[in-house]
Amino acid sequence: MMTLDPQLLARYSRDGFLVVSDVFNDQGVQELLEESARLWMAVKIDQNNRRIQWRKRVDGSRTADRIDPVLDISPLIEKAANGPCITSVAGQLLNCPKPEVFKCKLISKWPQTTGYAMHQDYTYWPGLGDTSPDHFVTALVALDPFEPDCGALELFPGLHHVKLPPAIENPKDVDESSVDLSTRVSPVLSPGDVVFFHGMAPHRSGPNLSPHNRQSLFFTYVTPGYAELGKQYYALRPDDFMEPG
């Protein structure tokens, strides 16, 4: 278990995100990488599998880039999502002792896969009613190195308190002209590092131009009493739904 000092909690409150190193050790990361490989072999990759989502490649073709949901088919990932090393941090950020998993996805950003426009996750989650986004925190677990050429995560600090103006081409995304892009923070992550970010923290990523896969797990936690929203989210998610990463 990990205890955050007041300075780190204040940083999360100010910026809307927090990077925590070495949440998972080398053995834990290796087990999750092996599980990722197993899942991509085991899950049926076709257009009719709602668990699989697709992403464009730089050349215009498409590739399967995520498995969502994943906890119900992977006891190992379910154990990792509910382990004290990560839930202890999520609980402190949510100001609750025992956060619950709202949703989880595995993303494999293969080489030449395109990135994601700026967005705030909360606007992509149907079925939440009037639940405050303050009840949600997402933990991005790096399974591979996150470096600039692999399309790493880009965050924009201090903008998680409001819904930003929507993009014309997709109202669920953010109008990037409303954001000072020079404030961008793109953490360089080693396998096992975790970025925790608020449900309304704006973020985006570029294409993976490296020769390597960029795998990550996204565990989204919610304060106790709201975990049932996860079932509503998946029940209401349309067949052609494409949630950013």
Order of alpha helices (4+ residues) and beta strands (2+ residues): alpha-beta-alpha-beta-beta-alpha-alpha-beta-beta-beta-beta-beta-beta-beta-alpha
